[in-house]
Amino acid sequence: EKYTLPNGLTVILHEDHSTPMVSVNVWYNVGSGREQPGRTGFAHLFEHIMFEGSGHVAEGKFDQWLEAAGGNNNGSTNEDRTNYWENVPSNALELALFLESDRMGFLLDAMSPAKVDGQRDVVKNERRQSYENRPYGMAWIALSENLYPAEHPYHWPTIGSMADLSAASYEDVVGFFRKYYGPNNASLAIAGDITAADARRLVEKWFADVPAGPPVAPLAAPPAMLAAEQRVVLEDRVQLPRLYLAWHSPPQFAPGDAALDVLANVLAAGKNSRLYRRLVYDLQVAQDVSAFQSSSALTSDLTVTPA
């Protein structure tokens, strides 16, 4: 069942009584593609801040209350969206909905410059751990910078740059929340051991009074294309060279997107795949091969990596 609340929140309900569990998932239509050059990393930084307490949930209580009820939770950010989820026993559904509605409606009541600074340092360390101090880590940033022009929303990495993370002010973060974190820019999915009537009643109880935010326009972007083959060489302190081959490909759900998912599996999914057998076993010029279609809303890319 799918419907929309008067404040614009899209709600999706799915009954599945195979186990006494419920999954709650809130997706906000904002990812790193909504950022501006000079202010990159905001969407991911905000994902961290959403776990730092809200108007009626003290810092640390979000995880504590969910774990006490037998649930777990997390979030993630990419170029197109930010999502937050809870998996809980079915009798704890209302707790999960209360927690999500409180940070949707009352996050700013608990936000402070100190919390922004604290999570800024956490994200900076995540960038070091995942990219700067990881072998081959900077290759992924170089790929996006060379596949997409500087003004394209996919040119910069979701993690952001160190300079931009340092420049992010408390006022910038507040403005980002007010612009993108309204119910009219979000979808709430509830799947599991529920009845649609009970779930609908709880959704209306906890989300109906959250005021809508300003309208969010569709994301416009210049076309992504390469006029000629580009070759980039990165030098790093690694034991072996690694090759990354990337092509522009169709957007998510567009014709060709699913076909390239299949192609990536045919090429490199498992040790019996064609490219793995050829490069690792037959020619013995690589130790491993991976391939995947990275599907995104505006455009995608197909990447093949012999290592």
Secondary structure, 3 states (H helix, E strand, C coil): CEEECCCCCEEEEEECCCCCEEEEEEEECCCHHHCCCCCCCHHHHHHHHCCCCECCECCCHHHHHHHHCCCEEEEEECCCCEEEEEEEEHHHHHHHHHHHHHHHHHHHHCCCHHHHHHHHHHHHHHHHHHHHCCCCCHHHHHHHHHHCCCCCCCCCCCCCCHHHHHHCCHHHHHHHHHHHCCHHHEEEEEEECCCHHHHHHHHHHHHCCCCCCCCCCCCCCCCCCCCCCCCCCCCCCCCCCCCCEEEEECCCCCCCHHHHHHHHHHHHCCCCCHHHHHHHHHCCCCCCEEEEEECCCCCEEEEEEEC
